[in-house]
Amino acid sequence: MIALGGATGSVLRAAAMRWQPWAGSVLSILVINVLGSFLIGLLWTAVESRTTPSVLWNALGVGALGGFTTYSTYSLDILRLMEAGRFGSAAVYAAGTMVLAVLGCGAGLALGRWL
């Protein structure tokens, strides 16, 4: 289930990166990582009271959302910005993604618990 979810999430990420108006820019990965963080927060509310991981968590949380979001591309984008001498952009992107992803996850948790 994790592998199937991961494959699905990776394909969705590739599609989302092509269909966004800012395709090919670091904004593409930022949006994907923040959206994935929001969705994992929302999903967590469905499984948080369980004592063992569920099939739902493994397939969607670990698999699909793990495949959808991408720390490795985020890291590469930061280094490429630095190599291009765009240190300010790299710093804003690095910090901004982390802050927005945590806020997105918190919003997903809040929405899930409200629902």
N, C-alpha and C positions, 0 to 999 in steps of 0.2 A: 504494500500500500504506500509506503514511503517513496519507493522508487517511481511508482506510477504518478504519485502526487508531484514529485520533484520534476519528472519529465513534463508534466502538464504545466507546472509553474514556469519552467524554463522557456517553453514554447510561448506562453502568455507574455513573458517578459520580452522576448524577441519581437513579438507582434506589437506590443505596446511601444517599444522603442522605435519602431518604424512608423507607427500611425500617429504619433504625437506631433503637434505643430513644431516642436523644437527638437525633432529627431536628430540624433547625432551629437547633441550638446550634453554638457554635464547636467543640465536641467532634466533631461530624460531620466537619468538614473536617480536623481534627487526625488522626482515625483514617484517613481516606482518604489523606492525605499520608504518614503513617507506613507504611501498608500498601503504597502505591505505591512508596515508597522501598525497602522490603523486597523487593518483587517486582522492581524494577529491578536491585538488587544480585544477586538470584538469577539473573535473565536475563543479566546481564553475564558471569557465569561460563560461559555457553554460547557467548559470542561474543568473549571477551577475547583469545583467541590469534589472531584473524583480523587481517589487515593492512588490510582494507577493510570498511566496514559491510555487513552482510548484510541480506537481505530480512527475516529474522527480527528483527534489531535495529531496522530502520526501521519495520516494521509494529507490533511489540509495544513496543519501548523508546521510540522517538521518538513514534510514533502513539498506541497504546492507553494506555500509562502516562503519556504527556504529556497526553492528554485526560482521563485518570482523575484525576490529581493537579491541584492548582490553586493556583498562587502568587497569582493575582489575588484570589481569594475570601479567601485567608488574609490578604492585605494589607488588604482591605476590612474584614474582621472586626476586625483590630487597630485600624484607624482608628475604626470604629463604637464599639468599647469605650472608646477614648480620648474620643470625643465625648460619651459617656454619663458621663464622669468616672471611669471604672473603670480608672485607670492601672495599678494593681497587676495586675489581671486581664489587661490588654493586654500588660504586660511578661512575665508568666508564660506566656501563650499564645504570644507571639512567640519567646521563648527556648526554651520547652518543645517547641514544634513542631520547631524547628531541631535541638535535641539529640536528640529522639526519632527524627526522620527520619534523621539520620546514624547513630544506633545501629541503626535498622531496616535501613538499607542495608548496614551492616556485618554484621548478622545474616544477611541474604540472601546476601551474598558468602561468608560462612563456611559456610552451609548448602550452597550450590551447590558450593563447592570440596570440601566433605566428601563430598557425593554423588558 
